[in-house]
Amino acid sequence: MLLEMPGRHPLLRGALRLQEPSRPGLVVDARHLEFASPLDLAAVTALAHTHATGGNEIALLLPERRGVASYLQRMDLLKHLPEGSRIVGALPEEERNDHSARLMEVTPLTGAAVRDVNQRIGLVATNHLGKRFGRQAFTGLGELIDNAISHGASELGAFITAQAYSGRTTGRRRLEVSICDTGVGVLNHLRRNPQHSDVTESVHALERALSPRVSGTDEDRGYGLPDVLDGVRETAITTLILRSGDGAVTASHYREHTFTTYRRTRELVEGTWAWLRVSFPG
């Protein structure tokens, strides 16, 4: 399969440009990539591991822009591709400085690693948003992390990455985090609970997952995904994008205003992709 990634944050635009579906393995063509978001990084890693099953070849065509190729290297995308992946293109000599206060590289998300991940995300959030806003943002992030650990578990794993932005060009400080897992997906997870056995489409499963008290287990839980948005209702502009199966949802929340759109997609996402942006006034 061929995945084309041109322009700026291509996977955030909502269109997976997957071609040659009968071709085994995965070729990621990032030659014309101009800017990568946390979703691009985490999703490509998850896709690569999904398509590498059975020994299929994974190849990454590096961006032609030197700075973009350097960023993919700095964010550990290459490090966490499946073993034996083929990298095509020139890599600059790496100069790695400590940016742990403003980013988290692509990181495997496991139960054993969750404490360290939470600490690192908390550092990035509070360092750039302040203690008050950082803690509010972290409330929603914690639920996404928990979902990936408990609902998205698979042998292939889940991956998380984060980036903080100062607001010099956007006017708002913001934090972006993406968690992409290779688990059963929202639809299959919900249908494990007999209360949701009537759900047959991914888009409807996503809609139900954003309702309170909905879970794929019989435990008294399920407040989480609505809380991702509600936790920062007071001051933040929050956008959450979820993709699973052939369903996608974009939910934006600012104070008392919520705008949510659901749609079916042509390309399937195995597992679940989540991307969260929390923005506060500069």
N, C-alpha and C positions, 0 to 999 in steps of 0.2 A: 504494500500500500504506500502511496505517496501523499505526504502532508506538506502543502505549500504554506509558507509563513512570510508573506510580504508585508512591508509597511510597518506601522506602529501598532503595538499590542494586538496582533491579528486575531487571537482567540477570544479576546474581549468583544470583538465586533459581532460575535455570535454566529459566524459562518465558518465551519470547519471545511477547509478545501481539501477533502480527501478524494483521491483519484486511484485508479487501478486497484479496485478492491479485491480482485482475485490474486493479486501479487502477494506472496508470503512475506512476512516481516514488515519492516517499516523504514521508509526513507523520509527524513525530515529535511525539506529544502528551505533553509533559512538564509540563502544567499542574499536575498533582497530585504531581509529584516532590518528595520530602522530603530526599533525600540521594543524591548520585551517587558511585559508586566509580570508580577508574581504568578498570575494564572498561566501565562505562556510557559514559564519555567516548570511549574509543578505539573501541569497537564502533559507536557512533552515527556517528562520523566515517567509519569504513570502510563501514558500510551506506549512508550518504548518497552516497558516491562510487560505490558499486556501482550504486545505483538511478538515479543522475544520467546514466548513459550514454544516448546518443541524445537529449540535451537535455531529459530528463524533469525535472519540477519537484520541488524539495526544499523542504519547509517545516518549521520548528521552532516549535512553540507553547511559549513560554517558561513556566517555573514561575511559579505565582501567588505563591509565597513569594519576597519580594524578595531575601533572603539566598541562596537557592538559585540564582535567576537570576543574581545577581552572581557566584556561584562558577563557573557555566558560562562566563560572560564572562571571568573571571579565568584560567580554565584553558584559554583559547583555543579552546574548542569552536566558537564562532561564527566565529572567524577561519579555521578550517580546513575549514569546510563548503564544498561545491562553489560555485564562482563563480555568483552570481545566486540563491542560496538565499534564501527568504523567511523573515524572522524576525517572528513575531507576538507582541506583548506589549510591555510597558514594560521598558526596561533602566535600571538606576540609573546615575548618573554614576560612571565607573570611577576608583578610586583604586588605582593599581598600585604595590605595594611589592615589594622584592626578596626573594623567598622561595626562591631557588635552592638553599638548603641543606636545604629540606624538601619540595620538590615539583618536578616537571617537568611543564609544561603539555603539552597535546596537541602532538605533534611529528611531522612526517613522518619516517619511518625509511628512509633510503636509504644506499647504500654510501658516498656522499660524506659523509654526516652521521654515520656510525657512530662515528667517533672522538670527536666532540663529545658525542654521546649517551652514550657510555661514561663520559666524564669527568663529565658531569652526574649520571648515575645513581650513579657511584662516590662523588661528593660527598655526595649525599643519604644513601646507605647508611652511609658511615663517620661522617657527622656525627650520625646518630641511633642507630646501633647500635654505634658504636665501631669501631676499626680491625680488631680480630679478627673480630667478628661481621659487620661490614660487608663485609669481604673474602670471607667465606664466602657471604654472600647474593649478592654480585656474581658469584660463580662460576656459579650457576644462571642468573642474569639474562643473562650473556654468551651462554649457549647459546640462550636464547629469542630474543635479538637476532640471532644468527647464523642461526637457522632462518628468521626473517622476511626477512632479507636474501637468503639463498641459495635458500630453498624457496618463499617467499611472494611473490617478485618478480612484479610486474604493472605495467601502465601506470597503474593506479589507485593503487598504492602501499600502504604499510603505515604504521601510526600507533602511537605509544607514549606513555604517560603514567604518572606515578608520584606517590605521596604517602606521606610518612612520618608516623607517629603517635607521640606521646610516651608513651602508656600511662597517662596520668592517669586515664582512665575505664575502660580495659580491663585495667590491671595489667601489661601487656606492651608493650614497644616493638615496633613492627612497621613493615614496609615493604611496600607494595603496588605492584605494577607490572603493567600490562596492555599487550600488544602484539597488535594486530589487523591482519591483512593481507587483501588481496583477491586472493590468488594462486589456485593450482589446487586447494588443499586437500590434506589428509593422504592421502586415498585415492588420488587421481590421482598425487600425487608418489611414493608408494610403488610404485605399479604401473609406474612408469617403469623400475624395476629388475626384470628377469625373475624374480628370486628371490621376488618378492612378487606375481606376476601372479595368484596364486590368491585374493588378497584382493578381495572384491567389495562389501563394506559398510564404511561409514565407521566404525562402532563397532569393527569388527575391526581396521581400519587404525590407529585410536588405540591399541588394545590392543597391537598389534605395535610401534607407534612408541615405546612405553614399555618395550620390551625392549632389552637391550644389543645393539650391533652391527647395528642395523637402520637402513637408509638407502634412499632412493629413487635413489641413484646407486651406481656400482660402486666408489666410493672407499672407502678403509679408514677409515670413520667410522661414526657411529651410536651413540656412547656417550652423546650429549648429554642427551636427555630424562630418562633415569634419573639422570644426574648433577645435574639440577636439584633433585631431592629428596635425593640422597645427599650432596651437597656441604655441607649444613648439618645432617647427621644428628646430630652430637654434642650440640648444645644447643638447636637451634631446633625450633619447631613450624612445619612448612611445609605449605601447601596449594596445590596446583596444579589449576586447572580448564582443560581444553581442550575446545573445540567446533569441529567441522568437519563439513560436510555435515549428515547427520542423526544424527551421533554425538556423545556427550559423555562425558567422564571427569572424575571428581573423585578426586584422590589426596592423602592426608594422611600426613605422615611425622613421627614423633617418636622419635628414638633408634632402637631396634631395631624399632619398631612401624610398620607401613605398612598403611593402609586404602585400598583402591581400589574404586571402583564405576564401571561402564560402563552406559550406557543409550542407547536410541534416542530421538530427539526428533521431534516432529511438524513443527517448522519447520526449514528448511534454513539453514545458515550457509555462505555462499560464502567461500572462503578458510579461514583458521584464526584463532580467537580464543584467546588465552592470558592467564590471570590468575594471578599468583603472589603469595602472602602469606607473608612470613617474619617470625615473631614470636620475641622473646627475652625472658627474665625482665627485669622492670624494674630 
